[in-house]
Structures are given as structure tokens and as C-alpha cells.
Amino acid sequence: MKTVQISLNSIDKVKAFVNEITKFDTDFDLVSGRYVIDAKSIMGIFSLDLSKPIDLCIHADEATIDSILEVLKPYIV
């Protein structure tokens, strides 16, 4: 598992982010304060405070994490 901070400060960024991570057969969680939601849920993401960076927990093996981080580079803080 790897955790990175991401910024999703616009509707277009949220839509693009969800489209990117749904391509992976891996579990992703977004953690904001005491809330943990499925990162593939666009409605769940909009329930969070998007004005601040959010922790993204990637539940994948080391070999897959590198390719995931490459795709998520535009969102990582």
C-alpha cells in the first residue's frame, strides 16, 4: 500500500481522475479527516472538502504502483 496527497480542486479534475483510476483493477481509498471513501466513486469524492489536498491510499503491489503513480502525476501535490 502507498499513500500520496492529491488535489482535486475542480469538477473537470475529479471526472478525469475517476476515469483514470477506473482503468486499474486495484482498490483506491480517499482519506479526508475521519472520512474514508472509495476513490472510484465520483459522488463520494464530491462529498469531501476538495479545497484541501486529500490522501489517496493505493492498495496495490509494488510493481503496479509505479505505473499508477505515473498516470496520477497531474493530481499529486
N, C-alpha and C positions, 0 to 999 in steps of 0.2 A: 504494500500500500504506500502511496505517495500523496502528500498534501501540498498544494500550491495555492497562492492567493490570486484570484481573478477579479476583473472589473467588468460588470455588465451594466453600463450606465445609460443604455438606450434600448428602445424596443427592437431595432434592427440588429443590434449586437446579441440580444437574447435569442432572437429567432435563428440567427446564423450559428450561434453557439450550440443550440439544441440540435440543429441539423448536422453539425459536425460530429457531436458525440454519439448520436444515434447510429452512426456508421460502425461504431465499435461494439463488440459483444462483451462488454465489461460493465461493471456497476460503478456509477459515479454518484457521490453524495455532495450536496452543498450544505455547509455549516455556517450559520449566521447566528451568533449568540447561542441561545439554547435550542434553536430550531435546526433540524436536520431534514432535508428533503431530497427526493430523487432528482438528480440534475437533468434527467431526460424529460421531466415534467415541466412544460412551459408555464402551466398555471401555477405550479408550485413555486417556480422562480419568481413570478410576479407577486407572490405573497411575501417575499423578503424585502428588506430595506436595500435597494440597489444603489443608494447614494454612496455606500462604503464598499471597499473590497470584501469579497466573500471567500471563505476557504473551500477549495474543491478537493475532495478525497477521491483518489483514483484507486480502485480495488482491482489491480492487475499485476501480473508478474513483471519482473524487471525487463524482460525482452520487449514486452508490449509498451511499457511506459514511455520509452524514448520516442516511439512513433506517435504516441498520443500527445506528448508534450510538444512535438514539432507542429502538429496540427493546431494546438491550442495557443501557440505563441502570441497571436494578436490579442488574446484576452488576459494573459498573465501579467500581473503587476510587477 
